[in-house]
Amino acid sequence: MSDSTGHLGTEERYALSSDCTDGELRSVVKIYARKVVEAHDLAVAVSSLEWEISHRAKRRAGALFHSDGQPQRIQIARRHFENSGWLAVTSTIRHELIHAHLLNTERDVGHGKRFQQFAEALDTSVHCERFSEPSYWVRCEECDREIARYRESKLVKQADQFRCGDCGGRFSVVPVDENGSR
């Protein structure tokens, strides 16, 4: 049973070391997901979803993939687990299960008002905190707004072709060295 904040009180029970295999992580993720679905009466069939551990994801801790209005798979970022730990991953699992529930019940996959209500009830965030350093920062030369980029995107390659949405200023690219410094 969950407490008033949405925690199951058992997150630590499932804790894994960062050297566990992807198969071990995936198994524990699914077990935890079933407990969340049961405790919060979510309309999600955990066993019908494909669960994937991503070694590529750098920006997002998790993702729900769907097709024709049906949840298909949930992906969890291995780097998020390694950098932020199991408790952070439990929050991501709850976040993605909310998406699956709202897709099944309301055909909604956004972060709108209903999502925010569920996020509060399940004690998870609406947006993921950064868990790995970007390869580039694109900075507005006028207002100093910064945008993180993890790949050499069009914005990184052609920063001078874009303008800041806040002030209209020009962008410049600030590379990040191997130590994460700008």
Backbone torsions as a table, in degrees:
resi	resn	phi	psi	omega
1	MET	NA	147.3	-178.8
2	SER	-91.9	157.6	174.2
3	ASP	-88.4	-175.0	-174.7
4	SER	-66.6	-17.1	179.8
5	THR	-92.5	-3.6	-179.3
6	GLY	97.0	-8.2	177.7
7	HIS	-73.3	146.6	177.5
8	LEU	-85.1	-13.6	-178.2
9	GLY	75.8	6.4	-177.2
10	THR	-125.8	7.4	-177.0
11	GLU	-54.2	-41.6	-178.3
12	GLU	-66.4	-28.7	-179.7
13	ARG	-60.5	-28.9	-177.4
14	TYR	-93.9	1.8	-172.6
15	ALA	-54.1	140.0	-180.0
16	LEU	-122.9	155.4	173.4
17	SER	-83.6	156.3	-176.1
18	SER	-67.4	-11.8	178.3
19	ASP	-94.4	11.9	177.8
20	CYS	-68.0	160.5	178.4
21	THR	-78.2	163.5	175.2
22	ASP	-60.6	-38.5	178.9
23	GLY	-62.2	-42.0	177.5
24	GLU	-64.9	-45.1	179.3
25	LEU	-61.3	-46.8	-179.4
26	ARG	-59.9	-41.7	180.0
27	SER	-62.8	-45.7	-179.0
28	VAL	-68.8	-37.6	176.9
29	VAL	-58.6	-45.4	-178.7
30	LYS	-67.1	-40.1	178.0
31	ILE	-62.5	-46.4	179.3
32	TYR	-62.7	-42.7	179.8
33	ALA	-58.8	-41.5	178.3
34	ARG	-61.0	-41.2	178.9
35	LYS	-63.8	-40.3	179.0
36	VAL	-64.7	-46.7	-179.8
37	VAL	-59.5	-44.8	178.7
38	GLU	-64.1	-47.6	-174.8
39	ALA	-65.9	-29.5	-174.9
40	HIS	-114.0	8.1	176.7
41	ASP	51.9	48.3	179.6
42	LEU	-83.5	145.5	179.4
43	ALA	-86.2	69.7	-179.0
44	VAL	-139.0	129.3	175.1
45	ALA	-96.5	95.6	-174.2
46	VAL	-56.7	-41.4	-176.2
47	SER	-71.5	-18.6	178.5
48	SER	-86.2	-9.9	177.4
49	LEU	-88.2	145.4	170.1
50	GLU	-85.5	134.4	179.9
51	TRP	-113.6	130.3	-172.8
52	GLU	-131.5	141.4	173.5
53	ILE	-104.5	119.6	-176.9
54	SER	-97.8	132.7	174.5
55	HIS	-97.8	-5.6	-178.7
56	ARG	-94.8	-33.2	-172.7
57	ALA	-60.1	129.5	178.7
58	LYS	-121.2	-28.5	-175.4
59	ARG	-98.9	-35.1	-176.0
60	ARG	-112.1	136.5	-178.9
61	ALA	-75.7	-29.0	-179.7
62	GLY	-158.7	167.7	179.0
63	ALA	-156.9	144.4	171.5
64	LEU	-104.2	126.2	175.7
65	PHE	-106.9	136.0	-177.4
66	HIS	-140.2	160.8	179.3
67	SER	-146.0	135.9	179.4
68	ASP	50.8	40.0	176.9
69	GLY	75.1	12.1	-179.3
70	GLN	-120.2	131.0	175.1
71	PRO	-63.2	134.5	-178.7
72	GLN	-110.4	-50.0	-177.7
73	ARG	-152.3	155.8	174.5
74	ILE	-120.3	131.9	-178.8
75	GLN	-112.8	135.6	176.6
76	ILE	-118.3	134.8	-178.2
77	ALA	-80.5	122.8	177.4
78	ARG	-60.0	-41.2	-179.2
79	ARG	-60.8	-36.0	177.5
80	HIS	-63.1	-44.5	177.6
81	PHE	-61.2	-47.3	-177.2
82	GLU	-67.3	-37.6	-177.0
83	ASN	-86.6	-30.5	-172.5
84	SER	-115.7	-17.4	176.2
85	GLY	92.5	171.7	-175.1
86	TRP	-62.1	-43.2	-177.6
87	LEU	-61.0	-36.2	176.2
88	ALA	-66.0	-37.4	178.6
89	VAL	-66.5	-36.1	178.1
90	THR	-61.3	-36.8	176.6
91	SER	-64.5	-41.1	178.2
92	THR	-63.8	-41.5	178.5
93	ILE	-60.2	-47.0	178.8
94	ARG	-60.1	-41.8	179.0
95	HIS	-58.8	-50.3	-177.5
96	GLU	-67.9	-33.3	176.8
97	LEU	-67.2	-32.9	174.7
98	ILE	-62.8	-45.1	176.9
99	HIS	-57.0	-47.3	-179.0
100	ALA	-62.2	-43.2	179.5
101	HIS	-61.3	-48.4	-178.4
102	LEU	-68.4	-31.4	174.5
103	LEU	-65.4	-44.0	-179.4
104	ASN	-68.9	-35.0	-173.6
105	THR	-99.5	-29.6	-174.3
106	GLU	-132.2	4.2	-177.7
107	ARG	56.1	35.7	-176.3
108	ASP	-121.1	125.6	178.1
109	VAL	-116.9	8.0	-177.3
110	GLY	-83.7	-173.4	178.8
111	HIS	-110.2	35.7	-177.1
112	GLY	-74.0	-161.5	-173.8
113	LYS	-59.6	-44.5	179.8
114	ARG	-63.8	-42.6	178.0
115	PHE	-60.0	-45.7	-178.8
116	GLN	-61.4	-37.3	176.7
117	GLN	-63.5	-46.2	178.1
118	PHE	-65.4	-40.3	-179.7
119	ALA	-60.0	-40.5	177.8
120	GLU	-66.3	-44.0	-179.0
121	ALA	-65.1	-34.3	-178.8
122	LEU	-98.1	9.2	177.4
123	ASP	50.3	57.1	175.5
124	THR	-133.7	164.5	-178.1
125	SER	-87.7	160.7	177.0
126	VAL	-82.9	-35.3	179.2
127	HIS	-128.4	149.0	-176.4
128	CYS	-79.7	137.9	171.9
129	GLU	-77.0	149.7	179.4
130	ARG	-62.5	131.2	-179.6
131	PHE	-121.1	0.6	172.5
132	SER	-145.5	152.0	-177.0
133	GLU	-76.0	135.7	176.7
134	PRO	-70.6	160.9	177.2
135	SER	-81.9	-24.5	-178.1
136	TYR	-142.3	152.8	167.2
137	TRP	-120.3	130.0	174.3
138	VAL	-102.2	121.5	-173.1
139	ARG	-118.2	134.8	174.1
140	CYS	-75.4	129.8	-178.7
141	GLU	-74.0	-14.6	-179.1
142	GLU	-95.0	-54.2	-172.7
143	CYS	-106.9	-0.8	178.6
144	ASP	67.0	15.2	173.4
145	ARG	-59.8	139.0	179.8
146	GLU	-121.3	140.1	179.1
147	ILE	-123.9	124.5	179.3
148	ALA	-79.2	138.6	174.9
149	ARG	-135.0	135.3	-175.6
150	TYR	-102.7	-14.0	178.3
151	ARG	-133.3	166.5	179.3
152	GLU	-80.1	75.2	-176.9
153	SER	-75.9	176.0	177.6
154	LYS	-59.3	-39.2	178.2
155	LEU	-61.7	-39.2	179.3
156	VAL	-70.5	-45.3	-177.2
157	LYS	-69.5	-33.4	-173.9
158	GLN	-130.4	48.4	-176.4
159	ALA	-54.6	-35.0	-178.3
160	ASP	-68.6	-12.0	178.9
161	GLN	-85.9	-8.7	-175.6
162	PHE	-115.7	158.7	177.1
163	ARG	-126.2	150.6	179.3
164	CYS	-64.7	132.2	178.0
165	GLY	-71.6	-19.3	-179.8
166	ASP	-83.0	-45.7	-173.0
167	CYS	-128.7	-7.8	-178.7
168	GLY	83.9	4.4	-179.0
169	GLY	-70.6	168.4	179.0
170	ARG	-82.2	151.7	177.9
171	PHE	-100.7	150.1	168.3
172	SER	-133.0	157.8	-177.0
173	VAL	-103.7	133.0	177.8
174	VAL	-116.8	104.5	178.9
175	PRO	-67.7	155.4	177.3
176	VAL	-109.0	132.6	179.2
177	ASP	-80.3	177.1	-175.9
178	GLU	-62.9	-16.5	178.0
179	ASN	-92.4	1.1	-179.8
180	GLY	85.4	8.7	-179.6
181	SER	-92.5	150.6	177.8
182	ARG	-95.2	NA	NA
